[in-house]
Amino acid sequence: MEIGENTSIAFKVTFDLFYPEKIKIGRNSIIGFHTTILTHEYLVEEYRTGDVQIGDDTMIGANVTILPGVLIGNRVKVGAGAVVNRDIPDDHLAFGNPLIIRPLDLEDKRD
């Protein structure tokens, strides 16, 4: 697993135990409480693995589940409780289940 400088990881974040080396988290990012990052999954007829990359300056809210093979870009905000099942481009907001993705506007970018 690679974790960039100044990245904060909250209490009870669960990283995939089978393939933690497939996880890469960028600089200045925040991973919220009780988030789960998976790099493998068992399906009815297949076993799948995939890298998970989280960009720089990205915020992952509490109780988020990130599925294998997902790329989360730079300056992304993921709302609490989301299930991230597909890539999220740079400068976007993602929330919900099913996942809704939209560009960040000026109000979303405020600290």
C-alpha positions in Angstrom: 0.0 0.0 0.0 1.2 3.5 -0.8 0.0 6.5 1.2 1.1 10.0 0.2 2.3 12.8 2.5 -0.2 14.7 4.7 -2.9 12.1 4.2 -5.3 11.5 7.1 -6.9 8.1 7.7 -9.7 8.0 10.2 -10.3 5.3 12.9 -11.8 2.0 11.7 -10.9 2.4 8.0 -10.6 -1.2 6.6 -8.1 -1.9 3.8 -8.3 -5.1 1.8 -6.4 -7.7 3.7 -5.7 -10.0 0.7 -4.1 -7.4 -1.6 -3.2 -4.2 0.2 -0.4 -3.6 -2.2 -3.0 -2.8 -4.9 -4.1 0.4 -2.9 -2.5 3.8 -3.6 -3.6 7.0 -1.9 -2.3 10.4 -2.9 -1.1 13.4 -1.0 -3.3 15.7 1.2 -6.2 13.3 1.1 -8.7 12.4 3.9 -10.3 8.9 4.3 -13.3 9.1 6.6 -14.3 6.9 9.5 -15.4 3.3 8.8 -14.5 3.4 5.0 -13.8 0.1 3.4 -11.4 -0.2 0.4 -11.6 -3.5 -1.4 -9.1 -4.8 -4.0 -10.8 -8.2 -4.5 -14.3 -9.6 -4.6 -16.0 -12.9 -4.9 -18.9 -13.0 -7.3 -21.2 -16.0 -8.2 -19.2 -17.0 -11.2 -15.9 -15.2 -10.9 -13.2 -13.9 -8.6 -12.1 -10.4 -9.4 -9.2 -8.2 -8.3 -8.3 -4.7 -9.2 -6.1 -1.7 -8.1 -7.7 1.1 -6.2 -6.2 4.6 -6.7 -7.2 7.7 -4.8 -5.8 11.0 -6.0 -4.3 14.0 -4.3 -6.4 16.5 -2.3 -9.4 14.1 -2.3 -11.9 13.6 0.5 -13.6 10.3 1.1 -16.6 10.6 3.6 -17.5 8.3 6.4 -18.9 4.8 5.7 -17.9 4.7 2.0 -17.3 1.4 0.3 -14.8 1.5 -2.6 -14.9 -1.5 -4.9 -11.9 -3.1 -6.7 -10.6 -1.5 -9.9 -11.7 2.0 -9.2 -9.7 5.2 -9.9 -10.8 8.2 -7.9 -9.2 11.4 -9.3 -7.6 14.5 -7.8 -9.7 17.0 -5.8 -12.7 14.7 -5.6 -15.2 14.7 -2.8 -17.1 11.5 -2.1 -20.1 11.8 0.2 -20.7 9.7 3.3 -22.2 6.3 2.7 -21.5 6.1 -1.0 -20.7 2.9 -2.9 -17.9 3.7 -5.4 -18.3 1.2 -8.1 -16.8 3.2 -11.0 -14.1 5.7 -11.8 -14.6 9.3 -10.6 -12.7 12.0 -12.7 -10.7 14.9 -11.3 -12.7 17.8 -9.7 -15.9 15.9 -9.3 -18.4 15.2 -6.5 -19.8 11.7 -6.0 -22.4 10.6 -3.6 -25.2 8.0 -3.0 -26.0 4.5 -4.0 -26.3 4.2 -6.9 -23.4 6.5 -7.3 -24.2 10.0 -8.7 -21.2 11.9 -10.2 -21.2 15.6 -11.1 -18.5 18.3 -11.6 -17.6 20.3 -8.5 -18.8 23.9 -8.7 -17.3 26.9 -6.8 -19.5 26.2 -3.7 -18.4 22.6 -3.5 -14.7 23.7 -3.6 -15.0 25.9 -0.5 -13.1 24.6 2.5 
